[in-house]
Amino acid sequence: MASFSCGVGIGVLATSYFNRWINTKQDAAVSQRHWAEDATALPPSGCVEEHCQSLDSLVGILWPRVHRYMSVLFLEQIGPSINDALPSMLKGSVKIQKATLGKAPPRFSNIILQERADKAIVLEMSIALTSDLDVQTKAMHIPIGLKRLKFNGKLSVVLRPESGNPPFFGGVEIFFVDPPTIDMDFTGAADTADLRAIRDSIRSVIANRIANRIKNAMVIPARIAIDLDEENAVDIVDLKYPDPVGILRVLVRSATNLRAADMNLLGPKTSDPYVIIEVGQQKWRTSVVSKTLNPVWEHGNVYDFLVYERRQHATLTVMDADRLTADDLLGQIKEVCLEPLTRSSAMVDMTLPVIFQGQQAGILSLSTRWFSLIKEVPVQGIHPAVAGGPSQLVLSAKFVSVGGSPKSAKIPFVIRVKVDTFEVATKRSTTPAVTRAAAQEMDRVIQKHRGLSSICRWLRAKKMPVAEIAQMTGVQQLVVEHVLSKDEGPANESAALRQTQSSLKSRHQLFREILRLSLPWTEKITSSVVEIEMIGSDKRHVGNSLRIPLSEIIGKEANGPFALMPGLEIQGRLSVMWLSVPT
């Protein structure tokens, strides 16, 4: 949370680091580097420790502003989201009474400045926050407090693409390569076992909501993106959602000597194991193998992970499935580095120790294979190694904005993309900076055309459509609608302005997002269509569904606008990347 709020300041400071680095580029500690073949691979480089002080000072200055922002965030956004996530019997019961972030700002260390093969500059740093947080809540009259927040992670700041003019880069990206670790200390006691169960449930929801908010905002593939030069050709959407560098296919094979977590009336204790694998924000789980400590997973327990940085790590968790109680932890394998697995196009077999409470608790066997992504259609067809997995291509759907939504549409909107049984959806749309001043500007336009009101009302009385009135009078359709709303709608001027603003918001919504959907190249998929639909906050469809044959996108981009109905258009782009065996 703190790093999200300080993102702009860190990005600006990164550019000053770059300028200092340029001046000292000949220094042996910095200049001895090996260029990597891949654009996202980083060579070893020296730590620029003296920069930590200036960064700490900057964040210290920003911290009071961050404090105010976070207090409002807790009260207005995190609080309602906690209530939404609670079990039905507890929904609406949590009331946040107080929220302060504390006076201690985060500290930065181990700052490393590096140059990538694609000329991008990468600033890596460790961030640590031990905050005297004070959040007081009540749930069903049970006091539950959050008194301390411990936050540790590895933050990356990337300056790209290179530019010939100051500030020498088009934009800044700020993200966590891996999810940061978050620990919280709670206060508040309960007198009975039932109350303790409620308290623990609410604590778990609070912790998960805070952690997920950080993950959704800043853990790969999510990132903060800042356009450093509005006059250049950098697309902020492409900057925030760069293409993945490849796909890592993971096949879970077997495990041996796992812990026994279940009682067995007819024999020794046993478990029902399954594996969860997390890479960035992607999470996948295998099937359950019943009643064994030495499970073997059959064909089909394979997944293709999109990889955005070779520096990413995977976390593997082995669980015991239970029907009536919460699943038990059998052990974990933390921070498996992906970079060594991306060096070869051949299958890599691995045996990894499963750790439980600091002790080895079994062995997990799996295989991985690395595939690059290309935009050209494979001339010689799908490689057998590519064909042997769950996906052979990745559909990218870029959505920038939507315009011309009907007045009845309820914002915010969500765009959903479907291909056969596969689907993915955008986050909720946002409203551009259209304010009361915009509606007031319309009034000024109307005043310049004193006869416009009576003309518009007369034409409307003749049943002329609003669009034709706008064309005949030579003014924007929105101005005509505003004139008519003042005559036919609420008499109160401010109410009319609010009505116009609402119309503006529904007509102009932003998405600025790129969705990615991994697909198999089967006969069923080749004959499928890409279905695009937009849904309002009332769960109703806005306009019609647009259906584009997938075959029309293969080998070329499909550029918008995509029309869902006359006047309702989505600005965007559809494209396809193919899995390929690196040469």
C-alpha positions in Angstrom: 0.0 0.0 0.0 2.7 2.4 0.9 4.8 1.6 -2.1 1.7 2.1 -4.3 1.2 5.6 -3.0 4.9 6.5 -3.2 5.2 5.1 -6.8 5.3 8.4 -8.6 8.0 9.8 -6.3 10.1 6.6 -6.7 9.8 6.9 -10.5 10.9 10.5 -10.5 13.8 9.7 -8.2 14.8 6.8 -10.5 15.4 9.2 -13.4 17.8 11.2 -11.2 19.6 7.9 -10.3 19.9 7.2 -14.1 21.5 10.6 -14.6 24.0 9.9 -11.8 24.6 6.5 -13.2 25.4 7.9 -16.7 28.0 10.1 -15.2 29.7 7.2 -13.4 29.2 4.6 -16.1 32.9 4.1 -16.5 33.3 3.2 -12.9 34.5 -0.4 -12.6 31.8 -1.3 -10.1 29.2 -0.4 -12.6 30.7 -0.9 -16.0 31.7 -4.6 -15.5 28.5 -6.2 -16.7 27.6 -9.0 -19.1 24.8 -8.3 -21.5 22.0 -10.9 -21.5 20.4 -12.2 -24.7 16.9 -11.8 -23.4 15.6 -8.3 -23.0 14.3 -9.0 -19.5 17.3 -10.8 -18.2 19.5 -8.8 -15.8 23.3 -9.0 -15.5 25.0 -8.9 -12.1 25.7 -5.3 -11.0 26.8 -3.4 -8.0 24.6 -2.1 -5.2 24.3 1.7 -5.2 23.9 2.0 -1.4 24.3 5.7 -1.1 21.0 6.2 -2.9 19.1 4.6 0.0 19.4 7.8 2.1 17.9 10.1 -0.5 15.1 7.6 -1.2 14.3 7.3 2.5 14.2 11.1 2.7 11.8 11.4 -0.2 9.4 8.9 1.2 9.7 10.5 4.6 8.5 13.8 3.1 5.7 12.0 1.2 4.6 9.9 4.2 2.0 12.4 5.7 0.3 12.5 2.4 0.4 8.7 2.1 -1.0 8.5 5.7 -4.1 10.7 4.7 -4.6 8.7 1.5 -4.5 5.3 3.4 -6.9 6.5 6.1 -9.5 7.3 3.5 -8.8 4.1 1.6 -9.4 2.0 4.8 -12.7 3.8 5.6 -14.1 4.0 2.1 -12.8 1.0 0.2 -11.2 -1.6 2.3 -14.0 -1.6 4.9 -16.8 -2.3 2.4 -14.7 -4.9 0.6 -14.2 -6.7 4.0 -17.9 -6.8 4.5 -18.5 -8.2 1.0 -16.0 -11.0 1.6 -17.5 -12.1 5.0 -19.8 -15.2 5.4 -23.5 -14.3 4.9 -24.2 -14.3 8.6 -21.5 -11.6 9.2 -22.1 -9.4 6.1 -22.4 -5.8 7.0 -21.3 -6.4 10.6 -17.8 -4.8 10.3 -17.5 -1.1 11.1 -14.1 0.6 10.8 -14.1 3.2 13.5 -10.5 4.5 13.1 -7.7 4.0 10.6 -4.2 5.5 10.9 -1.1 4.2 9.0 1.4 5.2 11.6 4.4 7.6 11.6 7.1 5.2 10.6 7.7 5.3 6.8 9.1 2.4 4.8 12.9 1.9 4.5 14.8 1.0 1.4 18.0 -0.9 1.1 20.1 -3.0 -1.4 19.5 -0.7 -4.3 20.9 -2.0 -7.5 21.0 -0.1 -10.8 21.2 -2.2 -14.0 21.0 -1.8 -17.7 19.1 -4.5 -19.8 19.8 -5.7 -23.3 16.8 -3.7 -24.6 18.4 -0.5 -23.2 15.9 -0.3 -20.3 17.2 0.8 -16.9 16.2 -1.3 -13.9 16.3 -0.1 -10.4 15.9 -2.9 -7.8 15.5 -2.3 -4.1 14.3 -4.0 -0.9 11.5 -2.3 0.8 10.6 -2.9 4.5 7.9 -1.4 6.6 7.2 -2.0 10.2 4.3 0.4 10.8 2.6 1.3 14.1 -0.7 0.9 12.3 -3.8 1.6 14.2 -7.1 0.3 12.7 -10.0 -0.2 15.1 -13.0 -2.2 14.0 -16.1 -3.6 15.5 -17.9 -6.7 14.3 -21.1 -7.7 16.1 -19.9 -5.6 19.0 -16.6 -7.5 19.2 -13.6 -5.2 19.1 -10.9 -6.2 16.6 -7.9 -4.0 16.2 -4.9 -4.1 13.8 -1.9 -2.7 15.6 1.1 -3.5 13.5 1.9 -4.1 9.9 5.1 -5.7 8.7 5.8 -5.6 5.0 8.9 -6.8 3.1 9.4 -7.1 -0.6 11.6 -6.6 -3.6 10.5 -3.6 -5.6 11.5 -3.0 -9.3 11.5 0.3 -11.1 11.9 0.0 -14.9 12.7 3.0 -17.2 11.7 2.3 -20.8 11.5 2.7 -23.7 14.7 4.6 -24.5 14.3 8.1 -25.9 16.8 10.6 -27.4 15.4 13.5 -25.4 15.2 14.3 -21.7 14.1 12.5 -19.5 15.6 9.9 -22.0 12.9 7.4 -21.3 9.2 7.3 -22.3 7.8 5.8 -19.1 8.3 4.2 -15.7 7.0 0.9 -14.5 6.9 0.0 -10.8 6.1 -3.5 -9.6 6.9 -6.4 -7.4 8.4 -9.4 -9.2 7.1 -11.7 -6.5 4.3 -11.1 -3.9 5.7 -9.3 -0.8 5.5 -10.9 2.6 2.9 -9.3 4.9 2.4 -9.9 8.6 -0.2 -8.3 10.9 -0.6 -8.1 14.6 -4.2 -8.1 15.8 -5.7 -7.0 19.1 -9.0 -7.8 20.8 -10.1 -10.7 22.9 -13.2 -12.8 23.0 -14.6 -14.7 26.0 -16.1 -17.7 24.4 -15.1 -20.2 21.7 -17.9 -19.0 19.4 -16.7 -15.4 19.6 -13.2 -16.5 19.0 -14.3 -18.3 15.8 -16.0 -15.1 14.6 -13.0 -13.0 15.5 -10.6 -15.3 13.7 -12.8 -15.4 10.6 -12.9 -11.6 10.4 -9.1 -11.3 11.0 -8.5 -13.7 8.2 -10.7 -11.7 5.8 -9.0 -8.4 6.8 -5.5 -9.9 6.3 -6.5 -11.4 2.9 -8.1 -8.2 1.6 -5.1 -6.0 2.4 -2.7 -8.6 0.9 -4.8 -9.0 -2.2 -5.1 -5.3 -2.7 -1.3 -5.0 -2.9 -1.0 -8.1 -5.1 -3.7 -6.9 -7.5 -2.1 -3.4 -7.8 1.6 -4.1 -8.0 2.5 -7.8 -8.4 3.4 -9.0 -11.9 1.7 -8.7 -14.3 0.1 -5.7 -12.5 2.2 -2.6 -12.2 2.1 1.2 -11.8 2.9 2.8 -15.2 3.8 6.5 -15.5 4.1 8.3 -18.9 7.2 10.5 -18.5 6.8 12.4 -21.8 3.2 13.0 -23.1 4.5 14.1 -26.4 6.1 10.8 -27.3 4.4 7.8 -28.9 4.4 5.6 -25.7 1.1 4.0 -25.2 0.4 3.9 -21.4 -1.7 0.8 -21.8 1.1 -1.1 -23.5 3.5 0.2 -20.9 1.3 -1.1 -18.0 0.6 -4.5 -19.7 3.7 -5.6 -21.6 3.7 -8.9 -23.4 4.9 -11.9 -21.5 8.4 -13.1 -22.3 7.4 -16.7 -22.5 5.4 -19.6 -21.1 6.6 -22.1 -18.5 4.8 -25.4 -18.7 4.8 -27.3 -15.4 3.8 -31.0 -15.1 3.4 -32.3 -11.6 4.3 -36.0 -11.6 4.5 -37.5 -8.1 5.5 -37.1 -4.4 7.0 -39.5 -1.9 7.0 -39.7 1.9 4.5 -37.0 2.6 3.1 -36.3 6.0 0.0 -38.2 7.2 -2.7 -35.7 8.2 -5.8 -38.0 8.3 -6.9 -40.8 10.6 -7.7 -44.1 8.9 -10.0 -46.5 10.7 -8.8 -49.4 8.6 -5.1 -48.8 8.6 -2.3 -46.3 9.2 -2.8 -42.6 9.0 -2.8 -41.2 5.5 -3.5 -38.0 3.4 -5.4 -36.9 0.3 -2.7 -34.7 -1.3 -2.9 -32.0 -4.0 -0.5 -29.3 -5.0 -1.0 -25.5 -5.4 1.5 -23.6 -7.6 1.6 -19.8 -7.6 3.6 -17.6 -10.0 2.9 -13.9 -9.5 -0.8 -13.6 -9.6 -1.4 -16.9 -11.3 -2.6 -19.8 -9.2 -3.3 -23.4 -10.2 -4.0 -26.6 -8.4 -3.7 -30.2 -9.3 -6.3 -32.9 -8.8 -6.5 -34.7 -5.4 -5.0 -38.2 -5.1 -6.9 -40.0 -2.3 -5.5 -41.9 0.7 -1.8 -42.0 -0.1 1.5 -40.6 1.1 3.1 -41.3 -2.2 0.8 -39.8 -4.8 1.2 -40.2 -8.5 -0.7 -37.6 -10.6 -2.0 -38.9 -13.9 -1.9 -37.1 -17.3 -3.6 -33.8 -17.3 -2.0 -32.3 -14.2 -0.1 -29.7 -16.3 -0.4 -26.0 -16.5 1.1 -23.2 -18.7 2.2 -20.2 -16.7 2.6 -16.8 -18.4 6.0 -15.4 -17.4 6.6 -11.7 -17.5 10.1 -11.5 -15.9 12.6 -14.4 -15.8 13.4 -13.2 -12.3 10.1 -14.5 -11.0 9.8 -17.2 -8.4 7.3 -20.0 -8.0 5.8 -21.2 -4.7 4.5 -24.8 -4.4 2.2 -25.8 -1.6 1.3 -29.4 -0.8 -2.1 -29.7 0.9 -4.3 -32.5 2.3 -7.9 -32.3 1.1 -10.6 -32.6 3.8 -14.4 -32.6 3.2 -15.7 -31.4 6.6 -12.8 -29.3 7.9 -10.3 -26.9 6.5 -7.6 -28.5 4.3 -4.3 -29.3 6.1 -0.8 -28.0 5.1 1.5 -30.8 4.3 4.5 -28.6 3.4 5.8 -26.0 1.0 8.6 -25.3 -1.5 9.2 -21.6 -1.5 11.0 -19.3 -4.0 11.8 -21.7 -6.8 13.7 -19.4 -9.3 12.3 -19.5 -12.8 15.4 -18.1 -14.5 17.4 -21.4 -14.7 14.3 -23.1 -16.1 14.1 -20.7 -19.0 17.6 -21.3 -20.3 16.8 -24.5 -22.1 14.0 -25.5 -24.5 14.3 -29.2 -23.4 12.3 -30.8 -20.6 13.7 -30.2 -17.2 13.0 -32.8 -14.5 13.1 -31.7 -10.9 12.9 -33.3 -7.4 12.3 -30.7 -4.7 12.2 -31.2 -0.9 8.9 -30.4 0.8 9.4 -28.4 4.0 7.1 -28.4 7.0 8.0 -26.4 10.1 11.6 -26.2 9.1 11.9 -30.0 8.5 11.8 -32.0 5.3 8.4 -33.6 4.9 8.6 -35.4 1.6 9.8 -35.0 -2.0 7.9 -33.6 -5.0 8.8 -34.5 -8.5 7.8 -32.4 -11.5 8.9 -31.4 -15.0 9.1 -28.1 -16.7 9.5 -26.8 -20.2 10.1 -23.3 -21.5 8.4 -21.9 -24.6 9.0 -18.5 -26.2 6.1 -16.5 -27.8 6.1 -15.3 -31.4 3.6 -13.2 -33.3 4.1 -15.0 -36.7 2.0 -18.0 -37.5 4.2 -21.1 -37.3 5.1 -21.9 -40.9 5.7 -25.6 -40.3 2.7 -26.0 -38.0 2.5 -26.6 -34.3 5.7 -28.2 -32.9 5.0 -31.6 -31.2 6.4 -30.3 -27.9 4.0 -27.4 -28.0 1.1 -29.6 -29.0 1.6 -31.8 -26.0 0.3 -29.3 -23.5 -2.9 -27.4 -22.5 -2.3 -24.3 -24.8 -0.7 -23.5 -28.1 -1.5 -19.8 -28.5 -2.3 -16.7 -26.4 -5.1 -14.3 -27.3 -4.4 -10.7 -26.3 -7.4 -8.3 -26.0 -6.6 -4.7 -25.5 -9.5 -2.4 -24.4 -8.9 1.3 -24.0 -12.3 3.0 -23.8 -16.0 2.8 -24.7 -18.1 5.6 -26.1 -21.7 6.1 -26.9 -23.3 3.9 -24.2 -27.1 4.4 -23.8 -28.4 6.6 -21.0 -29.9 3.5 -19.4 -26.6 1.7 -19.0 -25.4 1.5 -15.4 -21.7 2.2 -14.8 -19.1 0.9 -14.1 -18.9 -1.6 -17.0 -17.0 -4.8 -17.4 -16.0 -6.3 -20.8 -16.0 -10.1 -21.0 -14.1 -12.1 -23.7 -15.1 -15.7 -24.5 -13.7 -18.3 -26.8 -15.6 -21.5 -26.6 -15.5 -22.4 -22.9 -12.6 -20.1 -22.1 -13.3 -16.6 -20.8 -11.6 -13.6 -19.1 -13.0 -10.3 -18.0 -11.6 -6.8 -17.4 -11.7 -4.9 -14.2 -14.5 -2.4 -13.7 -14.3 0.7 -16.0 -13.4 4.1 -14.7 -14.7 7.6 -15.5 -12.5 10.2 -17.1 -12.0 13.5 -15.4 -15.3 14.9 -16.4 -16.6 17.2 -13.7 -19.3 19.9 -13.1 -17.2 22.3 -15.1 -17.9 20.3 -18.3 -21.6 20.7 -17.8 -21.2 24.4 -17.1 -19.2 24.7 -20.3 -22.3 23.3 -22.1 -24.4 26.0 -20.5 -22.0 28.6 -21.9 -22.4 27.1 -25.4 -26.2 27.2 -25.1 -26.1 30.8 -24.0 -24.2 31.7 -27.2 -27.1 30.2 -29.2 -30.0 31.9 -27.5 -32.6 30.4 -29.8 -31.2 26.9 -29.6 -33.5 25.8 -26.7 -36.7 26.7 -28.4 -35.5 25.2 -31.7 -34.5 21.9 -30.1 -37.8 21.6 -28.2 -39.8 22.4 -31.4 -38.0 19.8 -33.4 -38.3 17.3 -30.7 -42.0 17.9 -30.5 -42.1 17.0 -34.2 -40.7 13.6 -33.2 -37.3 14.2 -34.7 -34.6 12.0 -33.3 -32.0 13.7 -31.1 -29.2 12.7 -33.5 -30.9 14.4 -36.4 -31.6 17.6 -34.3 -27.8 17.7 -33.5 -27.0 17.4 -37.2 -29.5 20.0 -38.2 -28.5 22.6 -35.6 -24.7 21.9 -35.9 -24.1 21.3 -32.2 -23.0 18.2 -30.3 -25.7 15.6 -29.6 -24.8 15.8 -25.9 -25.6 19.6 -25.9 -29.0 18.9 -27.5 -29.7 16.2 -24.8 -28.7 18.7 -22.1 -31.1 21.3 -23.5 -34.0 18.8 -23.7 -33.2 17.5 -20.2 -33.6 21.0 -18.8 -37.0 21.3 -20.5 -38.4 17.8 -20.1 -36.5 16.7 -17.0 -35.9 18.2 -13.5 -36.6 21.9 -13.3 -33.8 22.4 -10.8 -30.7 23.6 -12.7 -28.1 21.7 -10.6 -30.2 18.5 -11.0 -30.1 19.0 -14.8 -26.3 19.4 -14.6 -26.0 16.2 -12.6 -28.1 14.4 -15.1 -25.8 15.6 -17.9 -22.7 14.5 -16.0 -24.3 11.1 -15.5 -24.8 10.9 -19.2 -21.2 11.9 -19.9 -19.9 9.2 -17.5 -22.0 6.4 -19.1 -21.0 7.6 -22.6 -17.3 7.8 -21.9 -15.7 5.0 -19.8 -12.1 3.9 -19.6 -10.7 0.4 -19.3 -7.0 0.8 -20.3 -6.3 -2.9 -19.9 -4.9 -5.9 -21.8 -6.4 -9.3 -21.2 -4.6 -12.5 -22.1 -6.2 -15.9 -22.6 -4.2 -19.1 -23.2 -6.0 -21.4 -25.7 -5.5 -24.9 -27.2 -5.2 -25.1 -31.0 -7.9 -27.8 -31.5 -10.3 -28.2 -34.3 -13.1 -26.9 -32.0 -11.1 -23.8 -31.2 -10.1 -23.1 -34.8 -13.7 -22.8 -35.8 -14.7 -20.8 -32.7 -15.4 -17.1 -32.5 -14.1 -14.4 -30.1 -17.2 -13.1 -28.3 -17.0 -9.6 -26.8 -19.7 -8.4 -24.5 -20.1 -5.5 -22.1 -22.0 -5.8 -18.8 -23.3 -3.0 -16.6 -23.2 -2.8 -12.8 -26.8 -4.0 -12.8 -25.6 -7.3 -14.5 -27.4 -6.4 -17.7 -25.8 -6.6 -21.1 -25.0 -3.2 -22.7 -25.6 -3.4 -26.4 -25.1 -6.6 -28.3 -22.4 -9.3 -28.2 -19.8 -8.9 -30.9 -18.6 -12.2 -32.5 -15.4 -12.2 -34.5 -14.1 -15.5 -36.0 -10.8 -16.5 -34.4 -9.5 -17.3 -37.9 -9.7 -13.6 -38.8 -7.3 -12.7 -36.1 -4.7 -15.4 -36.9 -1.6 -13.8 -38.4 -2.9 -10.2 -38.1 -4.3 -7.8 -35.6 -8.0 -6.9 -35.4 -8.1 -3.2 -34.6 -11.2 -1.4 -33.3 -13.4 0.3 -32.9 -15.6 -2.7 -32.1 -19.3 -1.8 -32.5 -21.7 -3.5 -30.0 -24.6 -1.4 -31.4 -25.0 1.7 -33.5 -23.1 4.5 -31.7 -21.7 2.1 -29.0 -18.1 1.4 -29.8 -15.2 -0.1 -27.9 -11.7 1.2 -28.8 -9.3 -1.8 -28.7 -7.2 -4.4 -30.4 -7.2 -8.2 -30.7 -4.0 -10.2 -31.5 -2.5 -13.7 -31.2 0.9 -15.0 -30.0 2.0 -18.5 -30.6 4.0 -20.8 -28.4 7.3 -21.7 -30.0 10.3 -23.9 -29.0 13.3 -21.6 -28.6 16.2 -22.3 -31.1 
